Amino acid sequence: MEKQSPLLRLWELGKDYHGGLVGAICSASIGVLCGMLPYFAAAQIIIGFLNGNKDVSFYALWCVLALAGFLVRSALYSLALSLSHKSTFSILKSIRERILEKLPRMPLGTVMDTPSGQMKQIIVDQVESMERPLAHLLPEMTANILGPVCILIYLFILDWRMALLSLVSIPVGMIFMMAVMKNYGTQYEGSVKVTQAMNSTIVEYIGGIEVIKAFNQGKNSYAKFTDRVKANASYFYHWMKSCQMPISLARAISPTTMITILPVGWLLYIHGSLSIGTFITTIVLSLGIAGPLLAAMDFVDSLAKVGTIVGEVDSILNGEEQDHGDNMVKLDSMDVQVEHVSFGYHDDKEVLHDISLSIPAGSMTAFVGPSGSGKSTIAKLIGGFWDVKKGKITLGGHDLKEIPLPKLYDQVAFVSQDNYLFDETVRENIRMGKPGASDAEVEAVAKAAGCDGFIRGLENGYDTVVGGGGAHLSGGERQRVSIARAMLKNAPIVILDEATAYIDPENEAVIQQAVARLVKGKTVIVIAHRLSTITDADQIFVIQDGRVAGSGTHKELLEQNRLYQEMWNAHIGAKDGDAA
C-alpha cells in the first residue's frame, strides 16, 4: 500500500467535517491579508514623515486602517480557531469510533497480541494529543505561510532586487533547519515506540502488583520499570541535544534580513535606482517575513507527531479483518460441522491439525485433553473469534464466513473461567447479555443463576460497582454473574470453557444448577478438566496435540481410549485425595 501524506489521510478521516476546516482556512487567509495593513500603514507613515507631510488626517487615516486591519485579523483568527477546534474534536471522535468499530471485526489474536498499554496509548493518549496541533495547524500554518508569500509577491512588484535581498538570509537558516528535519519523522516515531514500551511496562506493573507482592519481586519488577523510564528519558535527551545547535542557528540567522537590505538598499538609493518610498516599504515589510516562517517551522514537529499517530491509527484501521458476509442468512438449525480444520494463531505455528467433528443441534458435546491440546481453540473457532484458513466450520449448513459477525455472535453464549466484568454495576454487567432488558428481567435471571442472594448482600445491591475486571467480587461471584449474563442472552449455542473452574465446594451445587438451567434445550459445548462434570455428555472428543485422539460417550471412551482412561483415573484419584 502506497504511503499517504498524513494530512491527506486526516482529510479523508475527517471527510464529514470538511466544511468547518475549509471555513477555518478561509477565515485565517482573509485574516492574514487584513494583518498586512499595519505593515503598509507603518511604511506610509514613515514615508510621510520623511516627505514632510504635516496633514494630520493622512496619519490618522493610516492609523485607523492599521487598527482596523489588526482588529479584523484578530477576529477572523479567533473564528478560524473556533471552527478548527470544533472540526478537530469531531474528527478525533470519528477516529475513536472507527477504531472501536474495527476492533470487534479483527481476529481475537490480533487484539490480544497487542499490549494493552500500547492500545490504550493509541486510542486515548495519542489520538488526544493530535487535538492541539491539528486544531492550530490549519489556521496558524496557513496564516504563517500565506502572509510572507503575499508580502514577497508585493515586494517583487515594487522592486525585484529588494525582494531577492529580503530572502538571502532565510535559505541559509533553512539549511540548518533541514539538517534537523531530515530524519525528524523517524526520530519522532522512535520516541513513540520508547514511550509505548514504558507505558506497557507501567500497565503490566500495576496489573501484576498482586503477583509482585506475593512473590516478593518488587525489586526486580521495579528495576524493569525504571529501566524503561530511563530509556525513554535518555532517548528524548539525546534527540533534543542533537537538535539544539542547528535550530538555534536557524532561528538566529533567518530573521537577519536587514544585513542585506540596509547596505545594498542604501547603495541603490544613493545611486538613484531606488526610491526612498520603496526602500522604506521594503524595510518595514521584510520584518513580516522571517518571523511567521519560523513560526510555521514550529509546526514541523506537529506534522511529524500527527504523521506518526495517523500511522499508528491506520495500523489498526487497515489491520486484518475477519472475512464474513453482509447478507442475511437464515439458520434453520444449530448443527455444527468442523471439516478438516487446521489452524494456528501465527502463520509459523499450527496448533490444530486436520480436525473434523460433528455437533448435532440440542446435544451436549465435551472436549477433554491435556492443557494446551487445542480444546479452547476449537471452541473459540466455533464461536467465531477467529476465521479458519484451512478447512471450514458450518452452522446450520452455512459456512461461518457467510454469516455476518453480529448474527454469528448472537447465536453463541460464551462462559469461560476468566470472564471479564466491566467497571460498572452488577446490574449493567448482567444486562450486557441483553442491552434492552428491564431491571425485573435482570433480577429474574440473577435468581435463576443463583446469584441474587449474594448480590443483594452487597453494599448497594444490584447497583454495586464491581471494579475493573470485577476486582471487588470473588472468583465464584464473578462466575455466577457471568452465567447470569449468558442466561439473559439466551443464545441457542452455549460454550462453557472451564466455566466451573472457580467453584468453591459450598456453592458447587448452586452453580451446577445454574449451568443446568443455562444449557437446557440448547446446543452445548463444554471444555472441562473435571471429567465428572461431563459423564452425561452425548459425545466426548479427546483432543491431544491438536488432533482428535478419540470420541464417544463416557462409557465408550473408558473402554476404548487409553488417554481418557488415564485422565479419568487421575481425576478420581484427585477427588479421593480431596475426600481423604
C-alpha positions in Angstrom: 0.0 0.0 0.0 1.4 3.4 -1.1 2.3 5.6 1.8 0.0 8.6 2.0 0.6 12.1 3.3 -0.6 12.2 7.0 -2.6 15.4 6.2 -4.3 13.9 3.2 -5.1 10.8 5.3 -6.6 13.0 8.1 -8.5 14.9 5.4 -10.0 11.5 4.4 -10.8 10.5 8.0 -12.5 13.9 8.5 -14.5 13.8 5.3 -17.7 14.6 7.2 -16.3 17.8 8.6 -14.6 19.4 5.6 -16.9 22.4 5.9 -15.5 23.5 9.2 -11.9 23.0 8.1 -12.4 24.9 4.9 -14.1 27.7 6.8 -11.1 27.8 9.2 -8.7 28.1 6.3 -10.7 30.8 4.5 -11.1 32.8 7.7 -7.4 32.6 8.5 -6.4 33.5 5.0 -8.6 36.6 4.9 -7.3 37.5 8.4 -3.7 37.3 7.0 -4.5 39.7 4.2 -6.0 42.1 6.8 -3.0 41.6 9.0 -0.8 43.1 6.3 -2.5 46.5 6.6 -0.5 47.6 9.7 2.8 47.0 7.8 1.6 49.1 4.9 0.4 51.7 7.3 3.7 51.9 9.1 5.6 52.2 5.8 3.3 55.0 4.6 3.5 56.9 7.9 7.4 56.7 7.8 7.4 57.9 4.2 5.0 60.7 5.1 7.4 61.9 7.9 10.4 61.8 5.5 8.5 63.7 2.9 7.5 66.4 5.5 3.8 65.7 5.2 2.1 67.6 8.1 -1.5 66.6 7.2 -2.9 65.0 10.5 -5.8 63.4 8.6 -3.2 61.5 6.5 -1.6 59.9 9.6 -5.0 59.4 11.3 -6.3 57.5 8.2 -3.4 55.1 8.2 -3.6 54.6 11.9 -7.3 53.8 11.7 -6.6 51.4 8.8 -3.8 49.7 10.8 -6.0 49.3 13.8 -8.9 48.0 11.6 -6.6 45.5 10.0 -5.3 44.3 13.4 -8.8 44.0 14.8 -10.3 42.2 11.8 -7.3 39.9 11.7 -7.7 39.1 15.4 -11.5 38.5 15.0 -11.0 36.2 11.9 -8.2 34.4 13.6 -10.4 33.6 16.6 -13.2 32.5 14.3 -10.7 30.3 12.4 -9.5 28.7 15.7 -13.1 28.1 16.8 -14.1 26.4 13.6 -10.9 24.4 13.6 -11.2 23.2 17.2 -14.8 22.2 16.6 -13.9 20.2 13.5 -10.9 18.7 15.2 -12.9 17.4 18.1 -15.4 15.9 15.7 -12.6 14.3 13.6 -11.0 12.8 16.8 -14.4 11.5 17.9 -14.8 9.9 14.5 -11.3 8.3 14.6 -12.0 6.8 18.0 -15.4 5.5 16.9 -13.8 3.9 13.8 -11.2 2.2 15.9 -13.7 0.8 18.4 -15.9 -0.4 15.5 -12.9 -2.0 13.9 -11.7 -4.0 17.0 -14.6 -6.4 17.1 -14.1 -7.2 13.4 -10.4 -8.1 13.9 -9.3 -11.6 14.8 -9.2 -12.0 18.6 -5.5 -13.0 18.4 -4.5 -9.7 16.7 -6.0 -7.7 19.5 -4.6 -9.9 22.2 -1.1 -9.8 20.7 -1.1 -6.0 21.1 -0.1 -4.9 24.7 -3.0 -3.2 26.4 -0.7 -0.3 27.3 0.1 0.3 23.6 -3.6 0.0 22.6 -4.6 2.4 25.4 -1.9 4.9 24.3 -3.1 4.9 20.7 -6.8 5.2 21.3 -6.6 7.6 24.3 -3.3 9.4 24.6 -2.1 9.6 21.0 -5.4 10.5 19.4 -6.0 13.1 22.2 -2.5 14.6 21.6 -3.5 15.4 18.0 -6.1 17.9 19.2 -3.8 20.9 19.8 -1.5 20.5 16.7 -4.4 19.7 14.4 -6.7 22.5 15.6 -3.9 25.1 15.3 -2.2 23.5 12.3 -4.6 24.7 9.5 -5.3 28.3 10.6 -1.9 29.2 12.0 0.2 27.4 9.5 -1.9 28.9 6.7 -1.5 32.3 8.2 2.2 32.0 8.8 2.9 30.8 5.2 0.4 32.9 3.3 1.4 36.2 5.0 5.1 36.1 3.9 4.1 34.8 0.5 1.8 37.8 0.0 4.5 40.2 1.2 7.1 38.7 -1.2 4.7 39.0 -4.1 4.2 42.6 -3.3 7.9 43.2 -2.9 8.6 41.7 -6.3 6.0 44.1 -7.7 7.8 47.0 -6.1 11.4 46.0 -6.8 12.6 42.5 -7.6 16.1 43.3 -6.4 14.9 44.3 -2.9 12.6 41.2 -2.9 15.6 38.9 -3.5 17.7 40.7 -0.9 14.9 40.1 1.7 15.3 36.4 1.0 19.0 36.0 1.3 19.2 35.0 5.0 16.2 32.8 5.0 17.6 29.9 2.8 20.8 29.9 4.9 18.7 29.4 8.1 16.6 26.8 6.3 19.8 24.8 5.6 20.3 24.3 9.3 16.7 23.6 9.9 16.5 21.0 7.2 19.5 19.2 8.8 17.3 18.7 11.8 14.1 17.9 9.9 15.8 15.3 7.5 15.2 12.4 10.0 12.6 14.1 12.2 9.8 11.7 11.2 11.9 8.6 12.0 13.2 10.1 15.3 9.7 11.0 16.4 8.4 7.5 15.5 11.3 6.2 17.7 10.1 8.4 20.6 6.6 7.0 20.3 8.0 3.4 20.5 10.1 4.0 23.6 7.1 5.8 25.2 4.8 2.8 24.3 7.3 0.4 25.8 7.3 2.5 29.0 3.5 2.7 29.2 3.2 -1.1 28.6 5.6 -1.7 31.5 3.6 0.6 33.7 0.3 -1.2 32.9 2.0 -4.5 33.4 3.5 -3.4 36.8 0.1 -2.2 38.1 -1.9 -5.1 36.7 0.6 -7.6 38.2 1.1 -5.9 41.6 -0.6 -8.8 43.4 1.8 -11.3 41.9 4.7 -9.0 42.5 3.9 -8.7 46.2 3.1 -12.4 46.6 6.5 -13.5 45.2 8.5 -10.5 46.6 9.5 -9.4 43.2 9.1 -5.7 43.8 12.8 -5.0 43.3 13.1 -6.9 40.0 9.8 -5.6 38.6 10.7 -2.0 39.7 14.1 -2.4 38.0 12.4 -3.2 34.7 10.1 -0.3 35.1 12.9 2.2 35.9 15.0 0.8 33.0 12.1 1.7 30.6 11.6 5.1 32.2 15.4 5.8 31.9 15.5 4.6 28.3 12.6 6.9 27.5 14.3 9.9 29.2 17.6 9.1 27.5 16.1 8.9 24.1 14.5 12.3 24.4 17.6 13.9 25.9 19.9 12.8 23.1 17.4 13.7 20.5 16.9 17.2 21.8 20.7 17.6 22.3 21.3 16.8 18.6 18.7 19.3 17.5 19.6 22.2 19.8 22.5 23.8 17.9 21.1 23.6 14.3 17.7 25.0 15.5 19.4 27.8 17.4 21.5 28.8 14.3 18.4 28.6 12.1 16.4 30.9 14.4 19.4 33.3 14.7 20.2 33.6 11.0 16.7 33.5 9.4 15.5 36.9 10.7 18.7 38.8 9.7 17.2 40.2 6.5 18.4 43.7 7.4 22.0 42.6 7.0 21.5 42.6 3.2 18.6 45.0 2.8 20.0 48.0 4.6 23.5 48.3 3.0 22.6 47.2 -0.6 19.3 49.2 -0.5 21.2 52.3 0.7 23.7 52.0 -2.2 20.8 51.6 -4.7 19.1 54.6 -3.2 22.1 57.0 -3.3 22.8 55.9 -6.9 19.2 56.9 -7.8 18.0 53.4 -8.8 15.7 53.0 -5.8 13.1 55.4 -4.4 13.0 56.3 -0.7 9.4 55.0 -0.6 10.3 51.6 -2.0 13.3 51.5 0.3 11.3 52.2 3.4 8.4 49.9 2.4 10.9 47.0 1.8 12.5 47.5 5.2 9.1 47.5 7.1 7.5 44.7 5.1 10.6 42.4 5.3 10.2 42.4 9.1 7.0 40.4 8.5 8.7 37.6 6.5 11.1 35.7 8.7 9.0 35.7 12.0 5.9 33.9 10.5 8.1 31.5 8.5 9.9 30.5 11.7 6.6 30.1 13.5 5.4 27.9 10.6 8.5 25.7 11.0 7.4 25.0 14.6 4.6 23.1 13.0 7.0 20.6 11.5 7.1 19.0 14.9 3.3 18.9 14.9 3.3 17.4 11.4 5.7 14.7 12.5 3.6 13.9 15.5 0.4 13.8 13.5 2.0 11.7 10.8 3.2 9.1 13.4 -0.1 9.0 15.2 -2.0 8.7 11.9 0.3 5.8 11.0 -0.5 4.1 14.4 -4.2 4.6 13.9 -4.0 3.2 10.3 -2.2 0.2 11.6 -5.5 -0.6 13.4 -7.9 0.7 10.8 -6.1 -1.1 8.0 -5.5 -4.3 10.0 -6.8 -7.7 9.1 -10.5 -8.2 9.4 -12.5 -11.4 9.8 -13.9 -12.2 6.4 -17.7 -12.5 6.8 -20.6 -11.8 4.5 -23.0 -9.0 5.0 -26.1 -10.7 3.6 -28.7 -12.0 6.0 -28.6 -15.8 6.5 -31.5 -17.9 7.8 -30.3 -20.5 10.2 -32.8 -23.4 10.3 -30.8 -25.5 12.8 -27.8 -25.2 15.2 -25.9 -28.2 13.8 -22.1 -27.5 13.9 -19.7 -29.2 11.4 -16.0 -28.9 11.7 -14.4 -30.1 8.4 -10.7 -30.7 8.1 -9.7 -27.6 10.0 -6.1 -26.7 10.6 -5.3 -23.5 12.4 -2.5 -21.5 14.0 -2.6 -18.2 15.8 0.5 -17.3 13.9 1.5 -18.3 10.4 4.6 -20.1 11.6 3.0 -22.4 14.1 0.0 -24.6 13.7 -1.9 -25.7 16.8 -4.8 -27.7 15.2 -4.2 -30.3 12.6 -7.0 -31.6 10.3 -9.8 -31.5 12.9 -13.1 -33.0 11.8 -16.1 -33.4 14.1 -19.9 -33.0 14.2 -22.0 -31.4 16.9 -25.8 -32.1 16.5 -28.3 -29.4 17.5 -29.6 -29.8 21.0 -26.7 -32.1 22.1 -24.1 -31.8 24.8 -20.6 -32.2 23.4 -17.5 -32.1 25.6 -13.8 -31.6 24.7 -11.2 -33.0 27.0 -7.5 -33.4 26.8 -4.2 -32.2 28.3 -3.6 -28.5 28.8 -2.5 -26.8 25.5 -4.0 -29.6 23.4 -6.3 -27.1 21.5 -9.7 -27.6 23.2 -10.4 -24.0 23.8 -9.1 -23.1 20.3 -11.7 -25.3 18.7 -14.5 -23.8 20.8 -13.4 -20.2 20.0 -13.3 -21.0 16.3 -16.8 -22.3 16.5 -17.7 -19.1 18.4 -16.3 -17.0 15.5 -13.4 -15.4 17.4 -11.1 -16.3 14.5 -11.6 -17.3 10.9 -10.2 -20.7 9.8 -8.0 -20.6 6.7 -7.7 -24.3 6.1 -10.9 -26.3 6.2 -14.3 -24.9 7.2 -16.8 -24.7 10.0 -20.5 -24.7 9.3 -23.5 -23.7 11.4 -26.9 -24.9 10.2 -25.3 -25.9 6.8 -23.8 -22.4 6.3 -20.1 -21.7 6.3 -19.3 -19.3 9.3 -17.8 -16.9 6.8 -21.2 -16.5 5.1 -22.8 -15.4 8.4 -22.4 -11.7 9.4 -20.4 -11.4 12.5 -23.1 -9.7 14.6 -25.6 -12.5 13.7 -22.9 -15.2 14.5 -22.2 -13.6 17.9 -25.9 -13.6 18.7 -26.0 -17.3 18.3 -23.3 -18.1 20.9 -23.1 -17.5 24.6 -19.5 -18.0 25.8 -18.7 -18.6 29.5 -15.0 -19.1 30.4 -13.0 -19.5 33.5 -11.8 -15.9 33.1 -14.9 -13.9 32.3 -14.3 -10.2 32.3 -16.6 -7.9 34.2 -16.6 -4.2 33.4 -16.2 -1.4 36.0 -19.9 -0.9 36.1 -22.7 -2.0 38.4 -23.6 -5.7 38.8 -26.9 -4.9 37.1 -25.2 -3.4 34.0 -22.8 -6.3 33.7 -25.6 -8.7 33.6 -27.6 -6.5 31.2 -24.8 -6.8 28.7 -26.3 -10.2 27.7 -29.4 -8.3 26.5 -29.0 -4.5 26.5 -32.7 -3.8 26.3 -33.6 -5.9 29.3 -35.6 -4.4 32.2 -34.5 -4.4 35.8 -37.0 -7.1 36.5 -35.6 -9.3 33.8 -32.1 -8.8 35.1 -33.1 -9.7 38.7 -35.1 -12.7 37.5 -32.2 -14.2 35.6 -29.9 -13.5 38.6 -32.2 -15.6 40.7 -32.1 -18.4 38.1 -28.3 -18.2 38.1 -28.1 -18.5 41.9 -26.5 -15.1 42.5 -29.5 -13.0 43.6 -28.7 -13.7 47.3 -25.1 -12.6 47.3 -25.9 -9.6 45.1 -28.5 -8.3 47.5 -25.9 -8.7 50.3 -23.5 -6.3 48.6 -23.3 -2.7 49.8 -25.5 -1.3 47.1 -27.1 -4.5 45.9 -27.5 -4.6 42.1 -26.1 -1.1 41.9 -22.8 -2.1 43.4 -19.9 -1.2 41.1 -17.8 -4.4 40.7 -14.4 -2.7 39.9 -12.1 -3.1 36.9 -12.3 -6.8 35.8 -14.7 -7.5 38.7 -12.0 -7.0 41.3 -14.5 -6.3 44.1 -16.0 -9.8 43.7 -14.6 -13.2 44.4 -13.9 -15.6 41.6 -17.0 -17.6 42.3 -19.2 -14.5 42.4 -17.8 -13.3 39.1 -18.5 -16.7 37.6 -22.1 -16.6 38.7 -22.6 -13.1 37.3 -21.1 -14.3 34.0 -23.5 -17.2 33.9 -26.4 -14.9 34.6 -25.3 -12.7 31.8 -25.1 -15.7 29.4 -28.6 -16.8 30.6 -30.0 -13.4 29.8 -28.5 -13.5 26.3 -30.4 -16.8 25.7 -28.3 -17.8 22.7 -29.1 -21.2 21.1 -25.4 -22.3 21.4 -23.7 -22.3 24.8 -19.9 -22.7 25.1 -18.6 -23.5 28.6 -14.8 -23.2 28.7 -13.8 -24.4 32.2 -16.9 -22.5 33.4 -16.9 -24.1 36.8 -13.2 -23.7 37.5 -13.6 -21.3 40.4 -16.4 -23.1 42.1 -16.0 -23.5 45.9 -17.4 -26.7 47.4 -20.2 -24.9 49.3 -21.5 -23.2 46.1 -20.9 -26.1 43.7 -24.5 -27.4 43.8 -25.9 -23.9 43.2 -23.7 -23.2 40.2 -24.3 -26.6 38.7 -28.0 -26.0 38.9 -27.5 -22.6 37.3 -25.5 -24.1 34.5 -28.2 -26.8 34.0 -30.8 -24.0 33.6 -28.5 -22.1 31.2 -28.0 -25.0 28.8 -31.5 -26.5 28.9 -32.7 -27.2 25.4 -29.6 -25.7 23.8 -26.5 -26.9 21.8 -23.9 -27.2 24.5 -20.1 -27.3 24.1 -18.1 -28.0 27.2 -14.4 -27.8 27.8 -13.5 -29.5 31.1 -10.7 -30.9 33.2 -13.1 -32.2 35.8 -14.3 -35.2 33.9 -17.0 -36.0 36.5 -19.0 -32.9 35.1 -19.3 -34.3 31.6 -20.1 -38.0 32.2 -23.6 -37.4 30.9 -22.4 -35.7 27.7 -23.9 -37.1 24.4 -20.4 -37.2 23.0 -16.9 -36.5 24.2 -13.9 -35.7 22.0 -10.4 -36.4 23.3 -8.0 -33.7 21.9 -4.3 -34.4 22.0 -1.6 -32.3 20.4 -4.1 -30.5 18.2 -5.7 -33.7 16.9 -8.8 -35.8 17.7 -7.4 -38.7 19.6 -10.8 -40.4 20.3 -14.5 -39.8 20.5 -17.6 -41.4 22.1 -19.6 -41.5 25.3 -18.0 -41.6 28.7 -18.6 -45.3 28.9 -17.2 -46.0 25.4 -14.1 -43.9 26.0 -13.4 -45.6 29.3 -13.4 -48.9 27.4 -11.5 -47.8 24.3 -9.3 -44.8 24.8 -6.1 -45.1 26.9 -5.6 -41.3 27.3 -9.2 -40.9 28.6 -8.7 -43.8 31.0 -5.6 -42.1 32.4 -7.3 -38.7 32.7 -10.3 -40.3 34.5 -8.2 -42.3 36.9 -6.1 -39.2 37.7 -9.4 -37.3 38.3 -10.9 -39.9 40.5 -7.6 -40.2 42.4 -7.6 -36.4 43.0 -11.2 -36.5 44.2 -10.4 -39.4 46.6 -7.4 -37.4 47.8 -9.6 -34.4 48.5 -12.1 -36.6 50.3 -9.4 -38.1 52.5 
